[in-house]
Amino acid sequence: MVQNKETERFKTLETPFYYYDMELLRETLKRYTDELKKYNYHAHYALKANANVRVLSLIKDFGLGADCVSGNEVSLALKTGFSPDKVVYAGVGKSDKEIKTALEGGIFCFNCESVPEIEVINSIAESMGKKVGIALRINPDIDAHTHKYISTGRSQDKFGISPWMFDEVLATIKKSSNINLIGLHFHVGSQITDLNVFSMLCKRVNELQKWFIERGIFIENINLGGGLGIDYVNPDENPISDFKNYFSIINSNLIVYPGQKIHFEPGRTIVAQCGSLISRVLYVKMGKGKKFAILDAGMNDLIRPALYQASHRIDNLTSKGRIMRYDVVGPICESSDRFGKNLLLPQTKRGDLVAIRSAGAYGQVMAMRYNQKDIAPEYFSENI
Ligand SMILES: *Cc1c(COP(=O)(O)O)cnc(C)c1O
């Protein structure tokens, strides 16, 4: 959340930049871990949502593990001080080099997404004289009712192993002596706001688990992934997602067998609301029947609107004028470089500071240098 007291500091800084409210991040983590402990659940934070080192350190201090999707994320997690036995590594396309990095780091588990991947991990582990735990990332064929680019658990998506392949998977695991099957992993999408999706997922997991139990296979770890959504429309009213309801839905729908550990991989829901992209208005320009507010931040800094048609709340921090309509756009030479159409803002002029809200997840980590723009720096509420 951007407080007014920060605006004076923002005025002295070159824009655009990312700003993180560390008090909100701390409060979010406290609420999340309080709920987690109630049920004795475990969580690995999905680094890809925000990999800023200060953000990561705070998350680590709250006892979360790290969920990584590349070799470099594994290295970063270990460098930041996450204990190797709390690092998991998922992804459909792990390269040999990345697999070696993770094996050298002694991580807890590879979340495997195909038979050929299991074979390659086993043979690399064998050549390094190591043994490693694997979980099967399962494609449960569930529609997360979210944007198609962030749905990952339908049968047509590239992610996970489909149940019809289980016999082949088990045969592969049986002849692979350097891996152990220690878990089942699910992650069906992101920005999921319909909590029925999670009760449906639990019911699917119950069915799928039965298949393994009937074959005498005990699965020690069940990982339900991340995906819990946040409120992009009213970040001030709902700065923290309803973790209580979420975990209670899981608890009442998931069958847990004695000795099993239940894991989660939150990303967005931990870090989105604590971040804002702060930008200056460069020009206000008249268009046909509309006004464009042209910012110095663009899709190169925050690509979600251009990539997923996502919309972020935008606050003008320095104007108290009467409310008018603007198309808020960036400077990049692409028509998709637009943060919002017909947005209501107090009368806006060159030099005004605006906050693009809820930008802490999939914001700075997806920044790029298109048009040779600089990567926006990151500041924090504690020592800006
Ligand atoms: C992206 C990702 C997550 C986190 O998703 P959020 O929607 O940000 O919570 C968790 N697990 C895996 C495997 C992912 O790829």
The ligand as a Tripos MOL2 file, in Angstrom:
@<TRIPOS>MOLECULE
LIG
   15    15     1     0     0
SMALL
NO_CHARGES

@<TRIPOS>ATOM
      1 C1          3.8170  -20.0470  -10.8380 C.3       1 LIG1
      2 C2          3.7890  -21.2270   -9.9870 C.ar      1 LIG1
      3 C3          3.3160  -21.1370   -8.6720 C.ar      1 LIG1
      4 C4          2.7870  -19.8540   -8.0650 C.3       1 LIG1
      5 O1          1.6110  -19.4320   -8.6220 O.3       1 LIG1
      6 P1          0.8030  -18.1810   -8.0290 P.3       1 LIG1
      7 O2         -0.3950  -18.0970   -8.8610 O.co2     1 LIG1
      8 O3          1.6780  -16.9840   -8.1480 O.co2     1 LIG1
      9 O4          0.4930  -18.5080   -6.5920 O.co2     1 LIG1
     10 C5          3.3110  -22.2800   -7.9130 C.ar      1 LIG1
     11 N1          3.7570  -23.4640   -8.4100 N.ar      1 LIG1
     12 C6          4.2350  -23.5850   -9.6550 C.ar      1 LIG1
     13 C7          4.7170  -24.8990  -10.1230 C.3       1 LIG1
     14 C8          4.2550  -22.4780  -10.4950 C.ar      1 LIG1
     15 O5          4.7180  -22.6140  -11.7360 O.3       1 LIG1
@<TRIPOS>BOND
     1     1     2 1
     2     2     3 ar
     3     2    14 ar
     4     3     4 1
     5     3    10 ar
     6     4     5 1
     7     5     6 1
     8     6     7 2
     9     6     8 1
    10     6     9 1
    11    10    11 ar
    12    11    12 ar
    13    12    13 1
    14    12    14 ar
    15    14    15 1
@<TRIPOS>SUBSTRUCTURE
     1 LIG1         1 GROUP 0 **** ****
